[in-house]
């Protein structure tokens, strides 16, 4: 995976010239936790295929499998790894030692493993137990543009670690009645984490998954979610698709299994929309910064 070249400080050539700029700061990765405590909503499918789609756009991407079921790992044919995310969480290795390459040059994976099942119990008495993942990822953030964390389908300690480490939460939501109840609990948890552990945590957005608009209930749920959350709901939606279901059994994301499928097309569009939103947010942030600088200079003059 190509990394940005480290720029070194350049001394001024003579005393009458302004000093050269110092080392350029590498951009830090946008860390997204994909979370929903309800199982079967397409969370892991979204983590795997969104990561693959970002990588296909030549965005350096790391996928962290924090789900003890390990489905995101097996989706890339990673089985029984010797070193995995658990080892980094408990301090037995640094996170970069658990990174695995994939068929996609811009995508790497930190796999789950069987020991992760007991991690929540083992970490209960540990110091700063909710910040283990945040600390483990610290040295890797400058090597990627995006880090996606596939959370377990619960609101336990592992998910709490993901929310503490993340910049934002992306919620895959199946269009069914019970999903709305789960969404309320999840947004409440996000608010609590923001208040106590991670004040910068944002809601990246909601992605509607397993959508079949022939179903009246699905259309009703979509309408209610869009009415309530507005632009936080992505325009891109993920349909029910056989190829999406088949791809994991072949150890591939759907892009590598059948790029012409509706599922592959949907995730490419989702990645495109995420990148577009991310770029727009950065432009807005820079504009505000420039306005603040201009206001400061006006006040100083």
Order of alpha helices (4+ residues) and beta strands (2+ residues): beta-alpha-beta-alpha-alpha-beta-beta-alpha-alpha-beta-alpha-beta-alpha-beta-alpha-alpha-alpha-alpha
